[in-house]
Amino acid sequence: MNKVLLSIHVLAAIVLIGPVTVAASLFPRHARLKELGVLRVLHRISTVYSLAGLAVPVFGIALAAQMHVLTEAWLMISMALTVVAAALLAVAIVPGQQRVLAALEKDEEASGPNLAMLTGFFALTWAIVVVLMIVRPGSTTNV
């Protein structure tokens, strides 16, 4: 069962978190170029994949429970960083993209949070989570 949960967790991370990270990261560049068609697609990817990406922590928590490692420090830090990444996406990045799109559609100057910086933090957060998942400092599972 662990191998099935791990496979689903890793596949979901690659297929769902990867695209939202790329789409969110590309958005600021295309916003500067005022490419509305591209921005609409990137915003839709960010929105839809962020919701679908909820499967990643669901399967990750199921796997951690199955392995009895929910109290391991590396996992708790990873879960906290996942909450930070989700909050960045839901509270700042996706709404920021929406504001930029609305302003550009009205041919106005877009203002608001620095999306390039926020998406950089978002991507960095996921990079740290991946490293923690691989290295698992202090792990007691010997796997």
PAROLO-313852 format. One record per residue (C-alpha): residue in three letters; x, y, z. Coordinates in Angstrom, 1 decimal, decimal comma, padded with zeros to 4 digits, always signed. Layout:
! residues N
[gukol "ALA"; [X; Y; Z]]
...
//
This chain:
! residues 143
[gukol "MET"; [+000,0; +000,0; +000,0]]
[gukol "ASN"; [+002,9; +002,4; +000,7]]
[gukol "LYS"; [+004,2; +002,1; -002,8]]
[gukol "VAL"; [+000,8; +002,8; -004,3]]
[gukol "LEU"; [+000,3; +005,9; -002,1]]
[gukol "LEU"; [+003,9; +007,1; -002,7]]
[gukol "SER"; [+003,4; +006,7; -006,5]]
[gukol "ILE"; [+000,1; +008,6; -006,5]]
[gukol "HIS"; [+001,7; +011,3; -004,2]]
[gukol "VAL"; [+004,7; +011,8; -006,4]]
[gukol "LEU"; [+002,8; +011,6; -009,7]]
[gukol "ALA"; [+000,3; +014,2; -008,4]]
[gukol "ALA"; [+003,1; +016,5; -007,3]]
[gukol "ILE"; [+004,7; +016,3; -010,7]]
[gukol "VAL"; [+001,5; +016,5; -012,8]]
[gukol "LEU"; [-000,3; +019,1; -010,6]]
[gukol "ILE"; [+002,2; +021,2; -008,7]]
[gukol "GLY"; [+004,7; +021,5; -011,5]]
[gukol "PRO"; [+002,3; +023,1; -014,0]]
[gukol "VAL"; [+000,9; +025,6; -011,5]]
[gukol "THR"; [+004,4; +026,6; -010,5]]
[gukol "VAL"; [+005,4; +027,1; -014,1]]
[gukol "ALA"; [+002,2; +028,9; -015,0]]
[gukol "ALA"; [+002,4; +031,2; -012,0]]
[gukol "SER"; [+006,1; +031,9; -012,7]]
[gukol "LEU"; [+005,5; +032,8; -016,3]]
[gukol "PHE"; [+002,5; +035,1; -015,6]]
[gukol "PRO"; [+004,5; +038,2; -014,6]]
[gukol "ARG"; [+006,7; +038,1; -017,7]]
[gukol "HIS"; [+003,6; +037,9; -020,0]]
[gukol "ALA"; [+001,9; +040,6; -017,9]]
[gukol "ARG"; [+004,7; +043,0; -018,7]]
[gukol "LEU"; [+004,3; +042,2; -022,4]]
[gukol "LYS"; [+000,5; +042,6; -022,0]]
[gukol "GLU"; [-000,2; +039,3; -023,8]]
[gukol "LEU"; [-003,9; +038,9; -022,7]]
[gukol "GLY"; [-004,5; +035,5; -024,4]]
[gukol "VAL"; [-001,5; +034,0; -022,7]]
[gukol "LEU"; [-002,3; +035,6; -019,4]]
[gukol "ARG"; [-005,8; +034,1; -019,5]]
[gukol "VAL"; [-004,5; +030,6; -020,1]]
[gukol "LEU"; [-001,8; +030,9; -017,4]]
[gukol "HIS"; [-004,4; +032,2; -014,9]]
[gukol "ARG"; [-006,7; +029,4; -015,7]]
[gukol "ILE"; [-003,9; +026,8; -015,2]]
[gukol "SER"; [-003,0; +028,5; -011,9]]
[gukol "THR"; [-006,6; +028,3; -010,7]]
[gukol "VAL"; [-007,6; +024,9; -011,9]]
[gukol "TYR"; [-004,3; +023,1; -011,0]]
[gukol "SER"; [-004,2; +024,7; -007,6]]
[gukol "LEU"; [-007,5; +023,1; -006,7]]
[gukol "ALA"; [-006,5; +019,8; -008,2]]
[gukol "GLY"; [-003,2; +020,1; -006,4]]
[gukol "LEU"; [-005,0; +019,5; -003,1]]
[gukol "ALA"; [-004,6; +015,8; -003,9]]
[gukol "VAL"; [-000,9; +016,0; -003,3]]
[gukol "PRO"; [-001,0; +016,7; +000,5]]
[gukol "VAL"; [-004,1; +014,4; +000,9]]
[gukol "PHE"; [-002,1; +011,5; -000,5]]
[gukol "GLY"; [+001,1; +012,6; +001,3]]
[gukol "ILE"; [-000,7; +012,7; +004,7]]
[gukol "ALA"; [-002,3; +009,3; +004,0]]
[gukol "LEU"; [+001,2; +007,9; +003,2]]
[gukol "ALA"; [+002,7; +009,5; +006,3]]
[gukol "ALA"; [+000,0; +008,0; +008,4]]
[gukol "GLN"; [+000,5; +004,6; +006,9]]
[gukol "MET"; [+004,3; +004,9; +007,6]]
[gukol "HIS"; [+003,7; +006,2; +011,1]]
[gukol "VAL"; [+005,9; +009,3; +010,5]]
[gukol "LEU"; [+003,4; +012,1; +011,0]]
[gukol "THR"; [+005,4; +013,4; +014,0]]
[gukol "GLU"; [+008,8; +013,5; +012,2]]
[gukol "ALA"; [+010,3; +017,0; +012,1]]
[gukol "TRP"; [+011,1; +016,9; +008,3]]
[gukol "LEU"; [+007,4; +016,0; +007,6]]
[gukol "MET"; [+006,0; +018,6; +009,9]]
[gukol "ILE"; [+008,2; +021,3; +008,3]]
[gukol "SER"; [+007,2; +020,1; +004,8]]
[gukol "MET"; [+003,5; +020,3; +005,8]]
[gukol "ALA"; [+003,9; +023,8; +007,2]]
[gukol "LEU"; [+005,7; +024,9; +004,0]]
[gukol "THR"; [+002,9; +023,3; +002,0]]
[gukol "VAL"; [+000,4; +025,4; +003,9]]
[gukol "VAL"; [+002,5; +028,5; +003,2]]
[gukol "ALA"; [+002,7; +027,7; -000,5]]
[gukol "ALA"; [-001,1; +027,1; -000,6]]
[gukol "ALA"; [-001,8; +030,3; +001,2]]
[gukol "LEU"; [+000,5; +032,3; -001,2]]
[gukol "LEU"; [-001,3; +030,8; -004,1]]
[gukol "ALA"; [-004,8; +031,2; -002,8]]
[gukol "VAL"; [-004,5; +034,6; -001,1]]
[gukol "ALA"; [-001,9; +036,5; -003,2]]
[gukol "ILE"; [-000,9; +034,9; -006,5]]
[gukol "VAL"; [-004,2; +033,8; -008,0]]
[gukol "PRO"; [-006,1; +037,0; -006,9]]
[gukol "GLY"; [-003,1; +039,1; -008,0]]
[gukol "GLN"; [-003,3; +037,5; -011,4]]
[gukol "GLN"; [-007,0; +038,3; -011,6]]
[gukol "ARG"; [-006,4; +041,9; -010,7]]
[gukol "VAL"; [-003,7; +042,2; -013,4]]
[gukol "LEU"; [-005,9; +040,6; -016,0]]
[gukol "ALA"; [-008,8; +042,9; -015,1]]
[gukol "ALA"; [-006,7; +046,0; -015,3]]
[gukol "LEU"; [-005,1; +045,0; -018,6]]
[gukol "GLU"; [-008,5; +044,1; -020,1]]
[gukol "LYS"; [-009,6; +047,7; -019,3]]
[gukol "ASP"; [-006,3; +049,0; -020,7]]
[gukol "GLU"; [-005,3; +050,3; -017,3]]
[gukol "GLU"; [-002,0; +050,0; -015,5]]
[gukol "ALA"; [-001,9; +046,9; -013,3]]
[gukol "SER"; [-000,9; +047,5; -009,7]]
[gukol "GLY"; [-000,7; +045,3; -006,6]]
[gukol "PRO"; [+001,7; +042,8; -005,1]]
[gukol "ASN"; [+004,9; +041,9; -006,9]]
[gukol "LEU"; [+003,8; +038,7; -008,6]]
[gukol "ALA"; [+007,3; +037,8; -009,7]]
[gukol "MET"; [+008,6; +037,9; -006,2]]
[gukol "LEU"; [+005,6; +036,0; -004,8]]
[gukol "THR"; [+005,9; +033,3; -007,4]]
[gukol "GLY"; [+009,6; +033,0; -006,7]]
[gukol "PHE"; [+008,8; +032,4; -003,0]]
[gukol "PHE"; [+006,1; +029,9; -004,1]]
[gukol "ALA"; [+008,6; +027,9; -006,2]]
[gukol "LEU"; [+011,3; +028,1; -003,6]]
[gukol "THR"; [+008,9; +026,7; -001,0]]
[gukol "TRP"; [+008,2; +023,7; -003,2]]
[gukol "ALA"; [+011,9; +023,2; -003,9]]
[gukol "ILE"; [+012,5; +023,1; -000,1]]
[gukol "VAL"; [+009,7; +020,6; +000,3]]
[gukol "VAL"; [+011,1; +018,3; -002,4]]
[gukol "VAL"; [+014,5; +018,4; -000,7]]
[gukol "LEU"; [+013,0; +017,6; +002,7]]
[gukol "MET"; [+011,1; +014,7; +001,1]]
[gukol "ILE"; [+014,2; +013,3; -000,4]]
[gukol "VAL"; [+016,8; +013,9; +002,4]]
[gukol "ARG"; [+014,4; +013,5; +005,4]]
[gukol "PRO"; [+016,9; +014,8; +008,0]]
[gukol "GLY"; [+016,5; +012,9; +011,2]]
[gukol "SER"; [+014,2; +010,3; +009,7]]
[gukol "THR"; [+013,8; +007,1; +011,8]]
[gukol "THR"; [+012,3; +005,0; +008,9]]
[gukol "ASN"; [+015,7; +004,0; +007,3]]
[gukol "VAL"; [+014,0; +003,8; +004,0]]
//
